[in-house]
Amino acid sequence: MIHVMERMQLGRPRAFDAGEALEKAMRVFWAQGYEGASLADLTEAMGISRKSMYAAFGNKEALFRQVLRRYEQGPGAYVVRALRAPDARAVAETFLAGSVESNTQPGCPSGCLGVQGALAVGETGRIARDVLAEWRAGGQRLLRDRFRQAVTDGDLPAGADPDLIARYVMTIANGMAVQAAGGATRAELQQVAATALRNWPPV
């Protein structure tokens, strides 16, 4: 009897894989943006009902936030790799190379979810715009802190501005994401990244 009651309290197990559903939702948001991705689009791609979506992930905003975390761990994982690079220039190189790879990944939407997700949004997309603005700012702060450490270590000139360098690298990455969404190839974006690094401050 105890086991029966425990099963009743736990309820029926989900009939879908939450990780797989999040992956599919990520691709919808990535391709269509927050505002363009309707609940019908999302639930159809995820293969679940609207009721199941709310039960498992919450509302659209909550789902989007979970998708962002999954993106960070998947296509956006190059950020963490870049921060672990041995010197400041390698940080920038790894960051930009990872951005190019993620923006032009076969089988995925072109561009970056963090940029494309909130482009051309109306009133209903303001939530995503604000969430993504903070998300991008967070990435820039991580770069800034890493470049500050590089100044301390003597890896960047004493007069270098870590905040400006981080903003520069992030601006290049975001611009390449827009270019990728417009059809730029991986090879073309790699040339952009290489050109940007020619302006790297000498030690």
Summary of the structure (lengths in Angstrom):
residues: 203
radius of gyration: 20.1
end to end distance: 72.8
largest distance: 73.6
contacts: 607
relative contact order: 0.12
helix: 72%
strand: 0%
